[in-house]
Amino acid sequence: MKQVGISIDCCVVGHFDAGFSEHERAVGARGENSGEFRTLRLNCLEFRGRKRSFLDVLNHLRGEDHHWTEMPQLGPICIADHLTKQGLKAVPVGTHASQLDRLEACVSEARCVALTTTLYMTPLPASEAVDRVRQINPDAYVVLGGPLIYNLHQDLDPESFLMVAEDMGADAYVVSRSGEATLARLVAAYRDGSDPRAVPNCLVKTANGYVETGRSRIMEDMSPIDWARFASSLSDATAQLRTARSCAFSCSFCDYPIRAGPLTLAKLEDVEAEFEALHRCGVRQLVFVDDTFNVPIRRFEDILRMMIRRGFGFSWYAYFRCSNVRSEETFRLMAESGCVAVFLGIESASRDVLLTMDKKAAPENYAAGIQNLRANGIAVFASFIVGFPGETDETVEETIEFINANRPTFVRAEPWFYNRRSPIHGRAAEFGLKGSGYRWSHRTMDWEAACTATDRIFASVEGSTWMPMYDMDFWILPYLAGKGMDVDWVREYLDRCNRMLAHQLSSKRDLPDLVTKRLEREIATFCRAGPFAGVKHSMAGG
């Protein structure tokens, strides 16, 4: 489509999702014995003749098009807010099927289009996103930034990074841990006809190829978002919100604090102002994206008391570090303020592995936290990593025993992804670490054994519901709640899917499989009965 007029300085586009079929095709290209493919097996069903994600099965049976990208995405809103405060006309747009008309209209009228890359693990989806923008507006100045670009710049040599940039096809790349300020300067330069090469922290396309523009450290603040300005973007009763940037901890498997810099906290009065604005916009559910919402603990309790005092009535979901909470009063405040569910990155139930991870927690801390959360009616999702240095068959068994003894509402385990930017890489010689990503080995385990151990955890869990990673993980709970499917309904649906998945993983089906047909009918009957079948919210029980 040709550009019909410039009325927007920058259109900030959220995550493009190519769908499960494309994801399966990309993963399958790595081979059926790859770590990526073996992990994918626990995220999909063979349902009515084809592999589908659990969410695709739900949509297929109900004739709907649910996807988490329908929720307002915080990244584009946050970036657009910063650009607007710098005097630029900026709008955030989503990519869900229900938002395509607005996406096309905004991109068509935009001088620049910025694409976020937070959830892209490889350059391919970013390249496809650039192509889709070019199809709508060939004249737009397309900018890529975010974690994917920063990580590629860190991991690749300069020549390789330039080749990847050429393949992705953007006009400019923001190479920064937090690039809002850089993007604002870049968009302003392009609007005013200035030379983009004068903006630091970028890779800019010129007539003679790409050039780097030098490095400059820019400090980003935590100013509150002017939500009233983006009320039209809040098409859902659910909103994402952050009250802090970075993480107070330095777990040895994670490089996020290195990328994000020192922990930065929003002022309590600013958090309250954002709550009030979101409440006026009709938001009823909050998803806190803070890496550890409850740290520092006193600030966390102050936020909870403020929510209770103001009576906003939000239902909320968050990452939670339960090993840092000692007071039962804190759990009571969480429930009273509207907490529905929390994400616990427990990672391992082995004391020795937790020590190597530098988690600064012990299994009994997690056990006490889970019990307190359940006692206050809060759903618990417990996430585990399998195969970290020091992992053995015995430590895997400790994790299985922990899960079955404490019964978190939802659980998932996945093979360790060896990120060579994380602190554990500095101890590679100590543990005999080799490889990277999903293909690695160390003195006590390799990636293939970790995949097998993950399968064993899936088959051994009792009393908790396995939650897949693709499309229907913890963060879809608030989205589906907005569609009338509460936590209990989602749990019952996943339980039925997991029974079918367990059967498919364990069976050799050379003949027509009557069990699969029966399980298909059970899932279909449950889904078509609808989410309003009198299911009561009772997450206190296991």
C-alpha positions as MATLAB code, in Angstrom:
seq = 'MKQVGISIDCCVVGHFDAGFSEHERAVGARGENSGEFRTLRLNCLEFRGRKRSFLDVLNHLRGEDHHWTEMPQLGPICIADHLTKQGLKAVPVGTHASQLDRLEACVSEARCVALTTTLYMTPLPASEAVDRVRQINPDAYVVLGGPLIYNLHQDLDPESFLMVAEDMGADAYVVSRSGEATLARLVAAYRDGSDPRAVPNCLVKTANGYVETGRSRIMEDMSPIDWARFASSLSDATAQLRTARSCAFSCSFCDYPIRAGPLTLAKLEDVEAEFEALHRCGVRQLVFVDDTFNVPIRRFEDILRMMIRRGFGFSWYAYFRCSNVRSEETFRLMAESGCVAVFLGIESASRDVLLTMDKKAAPENYAAGIQNLRANGIAVFASFIVGFPGETDETVEETIEFINANRPTFVRAEPWFYNRRSPIHGRAAEFGLKGSGYRWSHRTMDWEAACTATDRIFASVEGSTWMPMYDMDFWILPYLAGKGMDVDWVREYLDRCNRMLAHQLSSKRDLPDLVTKRLEREIATFCRAGPFAGVKHSMAGG';
ca = [
       0.000    0.000    0.000;
       1.306    3.473   -0.853;
       1.745    6.077    1.811;
      -1.267    8.389    1.899;
       0.087   11.110    4.162;
       2.317   11.660    7.149;
       0.511   12.274   10.429;
       2.548   10.045   12.766;
       6.247   10.479   13.538;
       6.643    6.924   14.808;
       4.385    3.899   14.910;
       5.625    1.432   17.547;
       4.606   -2.103   16.612;
       4.298   -4.972   19.059;
       5.214   -8.618   18.689;
       4.326  -10.347   15.418;
       3.463  -13.993   16.001;
       3.768  -16.219   12.946;
       1.682  -18.980   14.517;
       2.433  -22.448   15.768;
       2.818  -24.052   12.336;
       5.638  -21.687   11.420;
       7.255  -22.189   14.813;
       7.069  -25.959   14.421;
       8.574  -25.718   10.944;
      11.487  -23.598   12.168;
      12.166  -25.892   15.121;
      11.780  -29.016   12.976;
      14.505  -27.731   10.663;
      16.943  -28.269   13.529;
      16.196  -31.982   13.573;
      13.820  -34.146   15.596;
      16.586  -35.006   18.067;
      17.474  -31.372   18.772;
      16.878  -29.851   22.183;
      14.486  -27.342   20.632;
      12.356  -30.063   19.022;
      12.305  -32.275   22.094;
      11.196  -29.293   24.160;
       8.474  -28.518   21.630;
       7.012  -32.022   22.098;
       5.762  -30.977   25.543;
       4.042  -27.906   24.108;
       1.667  -29.344   21.533;
      -0.820  -32.081   20.703;
      -1.452  -34.121   17.618;
      -5.110  -33.199   17.357;
      -7.399  -34.144   14.481;
      -4.653  -34.871   12.037;
      -2.118  -32.126   12.786;
       0.083  -30.784   15.529;
      -1.397  -27.831   17.366;
      -0.492  -25.783   20.398;
      -2.864  -26.143   23.345;
      -4.251  -22.687   22.540;
      -4.734  -23.633   18.881;
      -6.774  -26.650   19.997;
      -8.968  -24.369   22.113;
      -9.458  -21.912   19.252;
     -10.161  -24.722   16.784;
     -12.863  -26.236   18.970;
     -14.531  -22.943   19.910;
     -14.194  -21.229   16.535;
     -12.359  -18.311   18.149;
      -9.046  -16.506   17.720;
      -7.649  -16.042   21.207;
      -4.007  -15.018   21.438;
      -2.070  -13.105   24.067;
      -1.038  -10.468   21.475;
      -4.596   -9.145   21.705;
      -3.679   -7.750   25.128;
      -2.151   -4.253   25.117;
       1.614   -4.807   25.067;
       3.622   -2.753   27.530;
       6.743   -2.406   25.353;
       5.139   -0.405   22.523;
       3.098    1.690   24.979;
       6.159    2.489   27.098;
       8.216    3.461   24.030;
       5.414    5.552   22.525;
       4.954    7.324   25.865;
       8.645    8.267   25.976;
       8.638    9.494   22.374;
       5.508   11.570   23.011;
       7.128   13.228   26.018;
       9.972   14.241   23.698;
       7.538   16.109   21.464;
       7.018   13.382   18.868;
       3.679   12.059   17.569;
       3.893    8.360   18.445;
       1.304    5.594   18.612;
       1.557    1.981   19.841;
      -0.189   -0.699   17.801;
      -0.818   -4.417   18.257;
      -0.648   -7.194   15.704;
      -3.544   -9.466   16.677;
      -6.028  -10.304   13.894;
      -8.609   -8.017   15.534;
      -6.161   -5.075   15.312;
      -4.981   -5.426   11.698;
      -7.072   -2.544   10.343;
      -5.615   -0.157   12.904;
      -2.114   -1.569   12.319;
      -2.370   -0.948    8.589;
      -3.811    2.540    9.041;
      -1.141    3.637   11.534;
       1.805    2.144    9.636;
       0.533    3.750    6.421;
       0.543    7.190    8.052;
       3.886    6.811    9.850;
       7.156    8.465    8.954;
       9.047    5.881   11.048;
       8.053    2.419   12.245;
       9.806    0.939   15.292;
       9.617   -2.824   15.836;
      10.146   -4.342   19.262;
      12.144   -7.607   19.466;
      11.763   -8.625   23.108;
      10.411  -12.105   22.346;
      12.318  -12.855   19.137;
      15.035  -15.442   19.730;
      16.479  -15.385   16.183;
      16.727  -12.803   13.368;
      14.176  -14.627   11.150;
      10.936  -13.357   12.795;
      12.391   -9.853   12.972;
      13.145  -10.017    9.241;
       9.587  -11.197    8.561;
       8.223   -8.319   10.655;
      10.238   -5.821    8.600;
       8.854   -7.365    5.397;
       5.276   -7.043    6.644;
       5.787   -3.369    7.433;
       7.347   -2.763    4.014;
       4.303   -4.343    2.346;
       2.053   -1.811    4.078;
       4.313    1.229    3.745;
       7.377    0.898    1.487;
       8.433    4.461    2.306;
       8.577    4.094    6.096;
      11.919    4.385    7.890;
      12.040    1.067    9.741;
      13.937    0.756   13.023;
      14.684   -2.432   14.966;
      15.782   -2.393   18.597;
      15.436   -4.289   21.849;
      17.025   -7.406   23.368;
      17.459   -9.348   20.115;
      19.479   -6.557   18.499;
      21.527   -5.883   21.626;
      22.316   -9.585   22.084;
      23.277  -10.067   18.433;
      25.608   -7.089   18.688;
      27.204   -8.597   21.804;
      27.490  -12.154   20.466;
      28.641  -11.621   16.885;
      31.819  -10.183   15.482;
      31.324   -6.839   13.667;
      31.341   -8.354   10.184;
      28.775  -11.030   11.095;
      26.541   -8.478   12.822;
      26.550   -6.326    9.687;
      25.597   -9.340    7.557;
      22.682  -10.192    9.870;
      21.552   -6.556    9.863;
      21.566   -6.580    6.069;
      19.468   -9.745    6.041;
      16.904   -8.345    8.495;
      16.524   -5.324    6.248;
      15.802   -2.434    8.643;
      16.950    1.114    7.915;
      18.427    1.542   11.383;
      19.113   -0.494   14.522;
      19.122    0.774   18.092;
      21.957   -1.014   19.904;
      21.313   -0.286   23.552;
      20.202   -2.054   26.716;
      17.386    0.452   27.081;
      16.856    2.316   23.856;
      13.874    4.653   24.281;
      16.018    7.795   24.449;
      18.130    6.710   21.482;
      15.022    5.942   19.433;
      13.570    9.366   20.249;
      16.695   11.097   18.956;
      16.753    8.897   15.854;
      13.091    9.566   14.982;
      13.539   13.309   15.577;
      16.608   13.362   13.327;
      14.765   11.596   10.529;
      11.731   13.874   10.897;
      13.882   17.002   10.801;
      16.040   15.856    7.894;
      19.143   15.607   10.072;
      21.850   12.992    9.644;
      20.915    9.836   11.651;
      24.631    9.079   11.901;
      24.843   11.843   14.506;
      22.739    9.718   16.901;
      24.916    7.407   19.046;
      24.133    3.758   19.870;
      22.853    2.982   16.379;
      23.646    1.077   13.235;
      22.408    3.199   10.343;
      21.957    2.306    6.681;
      23.622    4.637    4.191;
      24.134    4.602    0.436;
      27.433    2.807    1.069;
      26.132    0.261    3.573;
      25.606    0.244    7.327;
      27.719    2.331    9.683;
      27.950    2.283   13.483;
      27.404    5.648   15.139;
      29.554    5.252   18.243;
      28.628    4.553   21.818;
      27.166    6.851   24.479;
      25.784    5.859   27.868;
      22.237    7.158   28.332;
      20.462    6.897   31.671;
      16.753    6.064   31.402;
      14.348    7.158   34.121;
      11.217    5.426   35.447;
       8.714    8.190   34.804;
       5.057    7.122   34.917;
       3.187    6.387   31.700;
       0.466    8.864   30.742;
      -2.161    6.139   30.346;
      -4.962    8.553   29.483;
      -3.150    9.345   26.243;
      -3.248    5.653   25.284;
      -6.762    4.816   26.458;
      -7.755    3.808   22.921;
      -4.923    1.245   22.912;
      -6.323   -0.423   26.043;
      -8.736   -2.574   24.060;
      -8.728   -5.205   26.787;
      -9.612   -5.012   30.480;
      -6.081   -6.276   31.180;
      -2.938   -4.139   31.191;
       0.737   -4.780   31.769;
       2.644   -2.530   34.149;
       6.163   -2.256   35.506;
       7.166   -0.611   38.772;
      10.877   -1.420   38.480;
      13.569   -2.040   35.887;
      16.173   -4.827   36.176;
      16.549   -7.300   39.049;
      17.976   -7.153   42.553;
      19.553  -10.601   42.176;
      22.345  -12.085   40.064;
      21.402  -15.705   39.389;
      24.240  -17.399   37.562;
      22.041  -18.687   34.701;
      20.606  -15.258   33.824;
      22.142  -12.249   32.100;
      19.125   -9.971   32.483;
      20.598   -7.819   35.314;
      23.743   -7.392   33.205;
      21.692   -6.184   30.224;
      19.231   -4.096   32.209;
      21.728   -2.405   34.536;
      21.177   -1.500   38.202;
      17.765   -2.011   39.797;
      15.668    1.134   39.305;
      12.431    1.614   41.246;
       9.474    3.800   40.372;
       8.332    6.173   43.096;
       5.366    4.961   45.095;
       3.351    8.086   44.244;
       3.994    7.449   40.535;
       2.819    3.846   40.873;
      -0.360    5.076   42.572;
      -0.939    7.612   39.806;
      -0.637    4.877   37.171;
      -3.060    2.663   39.106;
      -5.561    5.502   39.229;
      -5.206    6.257   35.504;
      -5.579    2.588   34.528;
      -8.627    2.247   36.753;
     -10.229    5.250   35.019;
      -9.459    3.618   31.648;
     -11.498    0.573   32.669;
      -8.618   -1.795   33.377;
      -9.552   -4.470   35.895;
      -6.595   -6.839   35.679;
      -2.913   -5.946   36.100;
       0.070   -7.975   34.968;
       3.226   -6.794   36.723;
       6.249   -7.455   34.523;
       8.797   -6.536   37.228;
      11.386   -9.300   37.434;
      10.821   -9.543   41.200;
       7.750   -7.503   42.145;
       8.092   -8.229   45.860;
      11.646   -6.888   46.215;
      12.309   -4.745   48.224;
       9.756   -6.308   50.559;
       8.805   -3.155   52.482;
       8.073   -1.281   49.267;
       6.024   -4.256   48.049;
       3.903   -4.203   51.202;
       3.442   -0.438   50.852;
       2.106   -0.979   47.316;
      -0.277   -3.691   48.532;
      -1.607   -1.518   51.361;
      -2.065    1.380   48.952;
      -4.059   -0.862   46.564;
      -6.265   -1.976   49.429;
      -6.707    1.547   50.793;
      -7.653    2.986   47.397;
     -10.053    0.135   46.614;
      -9.095   -0.179   42.952;
     -10.391   -3.741   42.861;
      -7.686   -4.963   40.485;
      -6.989   -8.653   40.011;
      -3.249   -8.987   39.571;
      -0.510  -11.400   38.471;
       3.254  -11.146   38.915;
       6.672  -12.721   39.159;
       7.221  -13.503   42.818;
      10.264  -14.504   44.872;
       8.599  -16.374   47.721;
      11.892  -17.299   49.404;
      12.223  -13.629   50.411;
       8.882  -13.456   52.225;
       8.856  -14.531   55.848;
       5.720  -12.849   57.214;
       2.295  -14.458   56.855;
       0.918  -10.915   56.884;
       2.492  -10.317   53.469;
       0.580  -13.222   51.943;
      -2.640  -11.960   53.527;
      -2.066   -8.511   52.030;
      -1.472  -10.066   48.623;
      -4.797  -11.871   48.713;
      -6.691   -8.835   50.045;
      -5.216   -6.587   47.334;
      -6.426   -8.913   44.575;
      -3.547  -11.258   43.768;
      -4.839  -14.141   41.647;
      -1.656  -15.974   40.650;
       2.131  -15.694   40.830;
       5.061  -17.025   38.816;
       7.763  -18.676   40.940;
      11.114  -19.236   39.278;
      12.158  -21.999   41.674;
      14.466  -23.643   39.079;
      15.558  -26.608   41.244;
      14.699  -28.372   44.476;
      18.307  -29.467   45.001;
      20.148  -27.474   47.641;
      23.454  -27.951   45.814;
      22.110  -26.890   42.415;
      20.432  -23.829   43.953;
      23.788  -22.902   45.474;
      25.480  -23.138   42.066;
      22.658  -21.055   40.582;
      23.323  -18.416   43.267;
      19.594  -18.340   44.002;
      20.172  -17.444   47.661;
      17.292  -19.714   48.657;
      16.731  -23.192   50.042;
      14.024  -25.734   49.113;
      12.283  -25.288   52.466;
      11.882  -21.543   51.760;
      10.060  -22.350   48.528;
       7.948  -25.019   50.201;
       6.816  -22.602   52.916;
       6.035  -19.944   50.321;
       3.915  -22.291   48.218;
       1.934  -23.402   51.246;
       1.298  -19.794   52.338;
       0.214  -18.790   48.843;
      -2.168  -21.730   48.561;
      -3.566  -21.043   52.032;
      -4.490  -17.543   50.854;
      -6.203  -18.755   47.676;
      -3.429  -17.634   45.323;
      -2.609  -19.850   42.341;
       1.038  -20.831   42.002;
       3.019  -21.514   38.839;
       6.393  -23.126   39.617;
       9.057  -23.126   36.905;
      12.100  -25.432   36.902;
      15.321  -25.682   34.897;
      16.673  -29.154   34.162;
      20.347  -29.872   33.556;
      22.148  -26.920   35.138;
      25.767  -27.673   36.138;
      25.678  -30.070   39.082;
      22.388  -31.670   37.981;
      22.221  -35.457   38.237;
      19.503  -38.085   38.131;
      19.373  -37.793   41.919;
      18.820  -34.004   41.922;
      16.107  -34.427   39.275;
      14.389  -36.864   41.617;
      14.611  -34.265   44.397;
      12.728  -31.847   42.144;
      10.032  -34.432   41.365;
       9.585  -35.202   45.061;
       9.387  -31.482   45.861;
       6.697  -30.850   43.241;
       4.571  -33.772   44.355;
       4.943  -32.896   48.031;
       4.056  -29.207   47.659;
       1.641  -29.349   44.707;
       1.895  -25.930   43.063;
      -1.189  -25.225   40.964;
       0.797  -25.233   37.722;
       4.267  -26.514   36.971;
       6.691  -26.674   34.081;
      10.233  -27.887   33.644;
      12.412  -27.251   30.619;
      15.969  -28.137   29.646;
      18.573  -25.577   30.617;
      19.472  -23.097   27.862;
      23.191  -22.347   28.100;
      23.470  -18.584   27.686;
      27.163  -17.817   27.322;
      26.517  -14.230   28.421;
      25.319  -15.402   31.836;
      27.623  -15.513   34.879;
      27.885  -19.324   34.877;
      29.924  -19.104   31.678;
      32.731  -17.608   33.738;
      32.941  -20.964   35.566;
      32.952  -23.103   32.424;
      36.307  -24.681   33.188;
      35.226  -25.549   36.731;
      32.204  -27.519   35.517;
      33.621  -28.760   32.215;
      30.999  -26.735   30.337;
      30.983  -27.029   26.564;
      28.587  -25.924   23.825;
      25.792  -23.349   24.041;
      22.034  -22.928   23.746;
      20.195  -26.254   23.891;
      23.297  -28.253   22.906;
      25.748  -28.492   25.774;
      27.501  -30.839   28.172;
      29.183  -30.651   31.553;
      30.637  -33.122   34.011;
      27.345  -34.413   35.426;
      24.863  -34.174   32.521;
      24.423  -33.269   28.864;
      21.521  -31.753   26.943;
      20.117  -35.088   25.781;
      19.965  -36.401   29.354;
      18.313  -33.130   30.413;
      15.615  -33.572   27.741;
      15.000  -37.121   28.949;
      14.843  -35.927   32.557;
      12.332  -33.221   31.575;
      10.134  -35.899   30.006;
      10.419  -37.866   33.248;
       9.265  -34.884   35.304;
       6.261  -34.430   33.010;
       5.324  -38.098   33.444;
       5.876  -38.071   37.222;
       4.009  -34.954   38.357;
       0.991  -35.650   40.555;
      -1.422  -33.056   41.911;
      -0.090  -30.173   39.792;
      -1.053  -29.194   36.254;
       1.669  -29.103   33.616;
       1.607  -25.745   31.827;
       3.088  -25.556   28.309;
       5.584  -22.887   27.320;
       4.274  -22.028   23.870;
       1.216  -19.719   23.652;
      -0.511  -20.927   26.816;
       1.893  -20.333   29.670;
       1.406  -18.382   32.898;
       0.989  -14.966   31.277;
      -2.065  -16.041   29.323;
      -4.023  -16.526   32.568;
      -5.080  -12.869   32.890;
      -5.877  -12.700   29.182;
      -8.148  -15.741   29.295;
      -9.691  -14.506   32.546;
     -10.822  -11.461   30.568;
     -12.567  -13.911   28.216;
     -14.399  -15.594   31.091;
     -11.987  -18.509   31.536;
     -10.742  -18.339   35.099;
      -7.761  -20.176   36.583;
      -9.780  -23.251   37.491;
     -11.243  -23.525   33.988;
      -7.782  -23.227   32.413;
      -6.459  -25.849   34.793;
      -9.203  -28.315   33.914;
      -8.635  -27.705   30.220;
      -4.875  -28.238   30.527;
      -5.389  -31.402   32.572;
      -7.397  -32.897   29.722;
      -4.804  -31.876   27.149;
      -2.005  -33.267   29.296;
      -3.712  -36.646   29.555;
      -3.850  -36.779   25.785;
      -0.224  -35.622   25.473;
       0.971  -38.242   27.966;
      -0.822  -40.918   25.956;
       0.711  -39.702   22.694;
       4.224  -39.579   24.137;
       3.985  -43.079   25.571;
       2.103  -44.887   22.784;
       3.201  -46.543   19.597;
       0.130  -46.055   17.453;
       0.468  -48.281   14.421;
      -3.304  -48.878   14.300;
      -6.226  -46.427   14.674;
      -5.961  -45.124   18.232;
      -9.298  -45.404   20.042;
      -7.875  -43.842   23.217;
      -6.824  -40.731   21.304;
     -10.294  -40.462   19.766;
     -11.901  -40.726   23.204;
      -9.564  -38.059   24.635;
     -10.270  -35.790   21.664;
     -13.987  -36.076   22.386;
     -13.451  -35.294   26.087;
     -11.509  -32.125   25.254;
     -14.064  -31.059   22.647;
     -17.008  -31.610   25.011;
     -15.323  -29.598   27.766;
     -14.421  -26.677   25.488;
     -17.821  -26.444   23.849;
     -19.548  -26.431   27.218;
     -17.994  -22.989   27.677;
     -16.094  -21.398   30.532;
     -19.270  -20.495   32.424;
     -20.094  -23.988   33.638;
     -20.243  -23.111   37.319;
     -16.542  -23.631   38.020;
     -15.697  -22.050   41.344;
     -12.435  -20.268   42.090;
     -10.768  -22.384   44.771;
      -7.034  -22.246   44.294;
      -6.318  -22.763   47.986;
      -6.706  -26.467   47.440;
      -4.000  -28.353   45.552;
];
